[in-house]
Amino acid sequence: MRSFKHSWLVSLCIIMVMLLPACGSDTGTSGSTPTTGAATTAATDTPAAAGGAATDTPAASGAATDTPAAAGAATDTPAAAAAGPTNTVEPTPVSLGDPNTAKTTVTIWHSWASDYLGPKQAVFAAYVKAHPDVAIKLLNVSDIGTKVQNAVPAGVGPDIIAWVDDQIGTNVLVGVIDPLDGKAGITKDYLTKTYPKVAADAVTFNDQIYALPETLEAITLIYNKALITEDKIPKNTTDMKKAMADFNAANSGKYFMVWDPNNAYSNAPWWYGAGGQYVDNEGNAHLDSPEGLETANYMRSLQGLMPKDINNDTADALFNDGKAAIELTGPWRIAALKKANMDFGLAKIPAIDFGKKGPAAPFVGVKALMLAHGSKNADVAADVIKFYTSAEQLQSMAKATGEVPAATTAAAALSSDPVVKGFGDQAVDGVPLPNTPYMGALWDPAAKMYSALWSGTEDVQKVVTAAQAAATASLAKMK
């Protein structure tokens, strides 16, 4: 690490990092996660969602989240773009405690905005109150993915990065974050006792702990109670297909269920629930696995049961206008539905009865706190991370923000909230938004595959084979 002897030079470097774009590098844009919204069927390879640089969307009761932001298969980040503008000017840093008298100042880079910042800031204020020798500086950083990959190697990065699990693999490999194992009593045993498996797996990479989980975000079924009752929600995919056909036939101009069938994020529940996988940690694509082929055939069999040109925007509009009984979507939709005074409910995605069969398994974006490489305050920073992500603090925050807390006991304590419970129950059946850097090579081939399955006529086997070849070629460039 480069050592700076003069504080004014450190400050200058920080300012430059914050204001200027990356120097000759585009690897850290914001996350390799998908976005679920404005209808682009071709994904981009940008890192984010649920991604690293997504911003928090105040989804009404706060149920929005920070999710797939860019490398996905659509364009509306579940959490970033869903509700409200992103910051174009860096906000003034928030200082907690007195850095002049504190022995240690821990700097945290984040992208929390609006209604989210206050409850989170309160947790850090509680830590400082209990540890008067520690000061905490919170800095809202736009394009956080790019900036940490420039700042950390230069020795002017933060101590803690508030990010999303899909950023872990890439940033471990480029040396931006360090493992937490053994610091502040953080062990695998602590991890598995405090958080559900999906959250523990999300923050583990190469058998080491690189973050502690804060919140979980997954898609599930939201239904309009004016159009359908809970007992009519199908329990498996066979029943779902029949219900779609029957409802559509009986209700001209309306649809039983809608979502964007053109991207890897929205379709993960079927693919992974059937036992399939997009890519493994060794960089091998599995689009043409037997389970993948069965899922592809099921997707093709749904043609005609939703509009041919459907995407996230049209799915939202159909549901908003009472022309769809169910939408498969995420917590970023809650704000608009509450504002519209819709009487809605949440239900789990139908179980998969093809492939290896099992519960639907959506991608789960896990917001988390990570330890930046080279932190001069690593032990204190780890203690701050552990305090912030404890069950007590996550429960307190979730009451104010409406997010799904990652800690098991915190989620249980909020089970009376139907939104938190609905998304939380679905998340525990899901799989972590892949934290391997290889996932970045899959978004585009998978999106093109799904688009061809939904709106094309080419033989399913040929579509899958072509997607596998494209993914393998993309992966080879990363090795």
C-alpha positions in Angstrom: 0.0 0.0 0.0 1.2 3.5 -0.8 1.9 5.6 2.3 0.9 9.3 2.4 2.8 11.4 4.9 0.7 14.6 4.5 -2.9 14.8 5.4 -3.6 17.4 2.7 -2.3 15.0 0.1 -4.6 12.3 1.4 -7.5 14.6 1.2 -6.6 15.7 -2.3 -6.4 12.0 -3.4 -9.8 11.2 -1.9 -11.4 14.2 -3.6 -9.9 13.1 -7.0 -11.1 9.6 -6.5 -14.6 10.8 -5.7 -14.9 13.2 -8.6 -13.1 11.6 -11.4 -14.0 8.5 -13.3 -11.9 5.4 -13.2 -8.5 5.7 -14.8 -8.4 3.2 -17.6 -10.6 0.6 -15.9 -14.2 -0.4 -16.3 -14.1 -3.5 -14.2 -15.8 -2.1 -11.2 -18.8 -0.3 -12.5 -21.3 -1.4 -10.0 -22.0 -5.0 -9.9 -22.7 -7.9 -12.1 -26.2 -8.1 -11.3 -29.3 -7.9 -13.2 -31.8 -5.2 -13.3 -35.4 -6.0 -13.5 -37.4 -3.4 -15.1 -37.4 -1.5 -18.2 -37.5 -4.2 -20.7 -34.2 -4.8 -22.2 -33.7 -8.4 -23.1 -30.0 -8.2 -23.7 -28.1 -7.9 -20.6 -25.0 -5.8 -20.0 -21.9 -6.9 -18.3 -21.7 -4.1 -15.8 -21.1 -5.0 -12.2 -24.5 -4.2 -9.3 -28.5 -6.0 -7.3 -28.9 -6.0 -7.0 -25.5 -4.7 -7.4 -22.7 -2.9 -5.9 -23.6 0.6 -6.8 -27.3 0.4 -6.7 -29.0 3.0 -4.6 -31.7 2.3 -2.0 -35.2 2.9 -3.2 -37.6 4.1 -0.6 -40.3 1.6 -1.5 -43.0 3.0 0.5 -43.1 1.2 3.6 -39.5 1.1 2.8 -39.6 -2.3 1.2 -37.5 -1.4 -1.7 -33.9 -2.6 -1.9 -30.6 -2.1 -3.3 -30.5 -4.8 -6.0 -29.4 -6.0 -9.3 -28.3 -3.0 -10.9 -26.6 -3.4 -14.1 -25.4 -6.6 -15.5 -28.7 -8.1 -15.5 -31.1 -8.7 -18.2 -33.3 -5.7 -17.9 -32.8 -2.1 -17.0 -34.8 -1.1 -14.1 -32.8 -1.9 -11.1 -35.0 -3.5 -8.5 -33.7 -1.1 -6.0 -31.8 1.6 -7.6 -34.0 2.8 -10.4 -37.3 1.8 -9.0 -38.3 4.8 -7.1 -36.6 8.1 -7.3 -33.5 9.7 -8.7 -30.0 8.8 -7.9 -27.6 11.4 -6.5 -25.7 13.4 -9.0 -23.7 15.4 -6.4 -22.0 13.6 -3.5 -23.8 14.4 -0.3 -22.1 16.0 2.7 -20.4 13.3 4.8 -22.0 12.4 8.1 -19.7 12.4 11.1 -20.6 10.5 14.3 -18.5 11.0 17.4 -15.6 13.5 17.7 -12.7 12.5 15.3 -10.5 15.0 17.2 -10.7 13.1 20.5 -11.5 9.6 19.2 -8.6 7.1 19.0 -10.0 5.6 15.9 -12.1 6.9 13.0 -13.9 4.3 10.8 -14.9 5.5 7.4 -17.8 3.8 5.6 -18.7 4.2 1.9 -22.3 3.5 1.1 -25.2 4.3 -1.2 -28.0 4.5 1.3 -30.4 7.3 0.4 -33.4 9.2 1.6 -35.6 7.2 4.0 -33.0 4.5 4.5 -30.1 6.6 5.8 -31.7 7.8 9.1 -32.4 4.3 10.6 -29.0 3.1 9.5 -27.2 6.2 10.8 -28.9 5.6 14.2 -27.3 2.2 14.5 -23.8 3.7 14.0 -24.7 6.5 16.4 -25.5 3.9 19.0 -22.1 2.2 18.4 -20.3 5.5 18.9 -22.2 6.2 22.1 -21.2 2.8 23.5 -17.6 3.3 22.2 -16.7 7.0 22.8 -13.1 6.3 21.6 -14.4 5.5 18.1 -15.7 8.0 15.5 -17.6 6.9 12.4 -17.7 8.8 9.1 -20.4 7.9 6.6 -19.9 8.9 3.0 -22.5 8.4 0.3 -20.6 7.5 -2.8 -22.1 7.3 -6.3 -20.6 4.7 -8.6 -19.1 3.0 -5.6 -17.9 0.0 -7.5 -15.5 2.0 -9.7 -14.4 4.3 -7.0 -13.4 1.6 -4.5 -11.4 -0.2 -7.1 -9.4 3.0 -7.7 -9.2 4.3 -4.1 -8.3 1.1 -2.3 -5.2 0.3 -4.3 -4.1 3.9 -3.9 -4.4 3.6 -0.2 -7.2 6.2 0.2 -10.2 3.9 0.4 -12.7 3.5 3.3 -12.5 1.0 6.1 -15.9 -0.5 5.3 -17.9 -0.8 2.1 -21.7 -1.2 2.2 -22.3 -3.4 -0.9 -24.1 -6.4 -2.3 -23.0 -10.0 -2.3 -22.6 -10.3 -6.1 -19.6 -7.9 -5.7 -17.6 -10.2 -3.5 -15.9 -12.6 -5.9 -14.6 -9.9 -8.3 -13.4 -7.7 -5.5 -11.6 -10.5 -3.6 -9.7 -11.3 -6.7 -8.6 -7.7 -7.4 -7.7 -7.2 -3.7 -10.4 -4.6 -2.7 -11.9 -6.5 0.3 -10.4 -8.6 3.0 -11.8 -11.7 4.9 -13.4 -11.2 8.3 -12.6 -14.6 9.6 -11.4 -14.5 13.2 -12.0 -10.7 13.7 -14.4 -9.5 16.3 -15.5 -13.1 17.0 -16.7 -13.6 13.4 -16.5 -17.3 12.6 -18.4 -19.7 10.4 -20.3 -20.9 13.5 -21.4 -17.4 14.2 -22.4 -16.9 10.6 -24.6 -20.0 10.4 -26.2 -19.4 13.9 -27.1 -15.8 13.1 -28.2 -15.9 9.5 -30.1 -18.3 7.2 -28.1 -20.5 4.8 -28.8 -18.3 1.8 -27.3 -15.3 3.5 -24.3 -17.2 5.0 -23.6 -18.7 1.5 -23.9 -15.3 -0.1 -21.1 -13.7 1.9 -18.7 -16.7 1.7 -16.2 -17.0 -1.1 -13.4 -19.5 -1.4 -14.4 -20.8 2.0 -13.8 -17.5 3.7 -16.2 -14.9 5.1 -16.0 -11.6 3.2 -19.0 -9.7 4.7 -21.8 -9.9 7.2 -25.4 -9.8 5.8 -27.7 -6.9 6.4 -30.8 -7.5 4.3 -32.3 -10.0 1.9 -34.1 -9.2 -1.4 -35.9 -11.7 -3.6 -38.8 -11.7 -6.0 -42.1 -13.4 -5.0 -45.8 -13.4 -6.1 -47.8 -10.2 -5.4 -51.5 -10.7 -6.1 -54.5 -8.4 -6.4 -57.1 -9.4 -4.0 -59.8 -7.9 -6.1 -59.0 -10.4 -8.9 -57.9 -13.5 -7.0 -58.1 -15.0 -3.6 -55.2 -16.7 -1.8 -56.7 -20.2 -2.1 -56.4 -19.8 -5.9 -52.7 -19.3 -5.9 -51.2 -22.4 -7.7 -48.9 -24.6 -5.6 -46.8 -26.0 -8.4 -45.8 -25.2 -12.0 -48.2 -27.6 -13.6 -51.1 -25.9 -11.8 -49.7 -22.5 -12.6 -49.7 -23.1 -16.3 -53.3 -24.4 -16.2 -54.4 -21.5 -14.1 -52.8 -19.0 -16.5 -54.7 -20.6 -19.4 -58.0 -20.9 -17.6 -58.0 -17.4 -16.2 -57.0 -15.8 -19.5 -59.8 -17.7 -21.3 -62.4 -16.6 -18.8 -61.2 -13.0 -18.6 -60.7 -11.4 -22.0 -58.0 -8.8 -22.0 -56.6 -9.9 -18.6 -53.8 -12.2 -17.6 -53.5 -14.5 -14.6 -49.8 -13.9 -14.0 -47.2 -11.6 -15.5 -43.4 -11.0 -15.2 -40.5 -10.4 -17.6 -39.7 -13.8 -19.1 -36.7 -12.4 -21.0 -34.0 -12.3 -18.4 -31.9 -14.6 -16.2 -32.9 -12.8 -13.0 -36.6 -13.1 -13.3 -36.4 -16.7 -14.5 -34.0 -17.9 -11.8 -36.8 -19.3 -9.6 -37.7 -21.9 -12.3 -34.2 -22.7 -13.4 -32.6 -23.1 -10.0 -35.8 -24.6 -8.5 -35.5 -27.4 -11.1 -31.9 -28.1 -9.9 -30.3 -26.1 -12.7 -27.4 -23.7 -12.5 -26.2 -20.9 -14.8 -22.5 -21.1 -13.9 -20.3 -22.7 -11.3 -17.4 -21.2 -9.3 -14.9 -22.8 -11.6 -16.3 -20.9 -14.5 -18.2 -23.7 -16.3 -21.6 -22.8 -17.8 -24.5 -25.2 -17.3 -27.2 -23.9 -19.5 -27.5 -27.2 -21.4 -27.8 -29.4 -18.4 -30.8 -31.8 -18.3 -32.5 -29.6 -15.7 -31.8 -26.6 -17.8 -33.3 -28.2 -20.9 -36.4 -29.1 -19.0 -36.8 -25.6 -17.7 -36.3 -24.2 -21.2 -39.1 -26.5 -22.5 -41.4 -25.3 -19.7 -40.6 -21.7 -20.6 -41.5 -22.3 -24.2 -44.7 -24.0 -23.2 -45.9 -20.7 -21.6 -45.9 -18.9 -24.9 -49.2 -17.1 -25.5 -50.1 -16.9 -21.8 -48.6 -13.4 -21.4 -48.3 -10.7 -24.0 -45.6 -11.6 -26.6 -43.7 -8.3 -26.1 -43.9 -8.3 -22.3 -41.2 -6.8 -20.2 -41.0 -5.4 -16.6 -42.6 -2.1 -17.6 -45.6 -3.8 -19.3 -45.9 -6.3 -16.4 -46.0 -3.5 -13.9 -48.6 -1.6 -16.0 -50.8 -4.6 -16.4 -50.8 -5.3 -12.7 -51.3 -1.6 -11.8 -54.3 -1.3 -14.1 -56.0 -4.5 -12.8 -55.3 -6.4 -16.0 -53.2 -9.0 -14.3 -54.1 -10.9 -11.1 -50.5 -11.8 -10.1 -47.1 -10.2 -10.7 -43.8 -12.0 -10.1 -41.7 -9.1 -8.8 -39.8 -7.7 -5.8 -40.1 -5.3 -2.9 -39.3 -2.3 -5.0 -42.9 -2.5 -6.2 -44.5 -2.1 -2.8 -44.3 1.7 -2.6 -46.4 2.2 -5.8 -49.0 -0.4 -4.8 -49.5 1.2 -1.5 -49.7 4.6 -3.0 -52.4 3.3 -5.4 -54.3 1.8 -2.4 -54.3 -1.6 -4.0 -55.4 -4.4 -1.7 -52.7 -6.9 -2.3 -51.2 -10.0 -0.8 -47.9 -11.9 -1.1 -47.6 -15.6 -1.8 -44.7 -18.0 -2.5 -43.8 -18.9 -6.1 -45.2 -22.2 -7.1 -43.0 -25.2 -6.5 -41.1 -26.7 -9.5 -42.4 -30.1 -10.6 -39.9 -30.7 -13.4 -36.2 -31.4 -13.4 -35.1 -32.4 -9.9 -38.2 -30.7 -8.5 -38.3 -28.6 -5.4 -39.2 -25.1 -4.1 -38.9 -22.2 -6.5 -35.4 -20.7 -6.0 -35.2 -17.0 -6.9 -31.9 -15.1 -6.7 -31.5 -13.4 -3.4 -29.5 -10.2 -3.3 -27.8 -9.8 0.1 -26.8 -6.4 1.1 -23.8 -6.6 3.4 -20.9 -4.7 5.0 -17.4 -5.6 3.8 -14.0 -4.8 5.1 -11.9 -2.8 2.7 -8.4 -4.1 2.0 -5.6 -2.2 3.8 -7.8 -0.7 6.5 -5.6 0.7 9.2 -8.6 0.1 11.6 -9.5 -3.4 10.6 -10.2 -4.8 14.0 -12.5 -1.9 15.0 -14.1 -1.9 11.6 -14.9 -5.6 12.0 -16.5 -4.9 15.4 -18.6 -2.1 13.8 -19.7 -4.5 11.1 -20.7 -7.2 13.6 -22.6 -4.6 15.7 -24.5 -3.2 12.7 -25.5 -6.6 11.4 -26.5 -8.1 14.7 -30.1 -9.3 15.1 -31.0 -6.5 17.5 -29.8 -3.8 15.2 -31.2 -5.3 12.0 -34.6 -5.6 13.7 -34.6 -2.0 14.7 -33.6 -0.9 11.2 -36.2 -3.1 9.4 -39.0 -1.7 11.5 -38.2 1.7 10.1 -37.3 0.8 6.5 -39.5 -2.2 5.7 -36.5 -4.2 4.5 -36.1 -7.9 5.2 -33.5 -8.3 7.9 -30.9 -11.0 7.2 -30.7 -12.2 10.8 -33.0 -15.1 11.5 -34.3 -14.0 14.8 -34.8 -10.4 13.5 -37.0 -11.7 10.7 -39.0 -13.9 13.0 -39.7 -10.9 15.3 -41.2 -9.0 12.4 -43.3 -11.8 11.1 -46.5 -9.9 11.8 -45.6 -7.6 8.9 -47.0 -9.3 5.8 -44.6 -7.7 3.4 -41.5 -8.5 5.4 -42.7 -12.0 6.1 -43.8 -12.6 2.4 -40.4 -11.6 0.9 -38.5 -13.2 3.8 -40.2 -16.6 3.5 -39.5 -16.6 -0.3 -35.8 -15.5 0.2 -34.9 -18.4 2.5 -35.9 -20.8 -0.4 -33.7 -18.9 -2.8 -30.1 -19.0 -3.9 -27.6 -16.2 -3.4 -27.2 -13.8 -6.3 -24.0 -15.4 -7.5 -20.9 -13.8 -6.0 -18.5 -15.5 -8.5 -17.1 -13.1 -11.0 -17.9 -15.6 -13.7 -21.6 -14.8 -13.5 -20.8 -11.6 -15.4 -20.4 -13.7 -18.6 -23.8 -15.3 -18.2 -26.2 -12.5 -18.2 -26.2 -11.7 -21.9 -26.2 -15.3 -23.2 -29.0 -16.3 -20.8 -31.1 -13.2 -21.7 -30.9 -14.0 -25.4 -31.8 -17.6 -24.7 -34.8 -16.6 -22.6 -35.9 -14.1 -25.2 -35.7 -16.8 -27.9 -37.6 -19.2 -25.8 -40.4 -16.8 -25.1 -41.0 -15.1 -28.4 -39.2 -17.4 -31.0 -39.9 -20.6 -32.8 -36.5 -22.2 -33.1 -36.2 -25.7 -31.6 -35.6 -25.5 -27.8 -32.6 -27.8 -27.9 -30.9 -25.5 -30.5 -31.7 -22.4 -28.5 -30.1 -23.9 -25.4 -27.1 -25.3 -27.3 -26.4 -21.9 -28.8 -26.7 -20.2 -25.4 -24.3 -22.7 -23.9 -21.8 -22.1 -26.7 -22.0 -18.3 -26.3 -21.6 -18.5 -22.5 -18.6 -20.8 -22.8 -17.0 -18.4 -25.2 -17.5 -15.5 -22.9 -16.2 -17.4 -19.9 -13.1 -18.5 -21.8 -12.2 -14.8 -22.2 -12.2 -14.4 -18.4 -9.9 -17.3 -17.7 
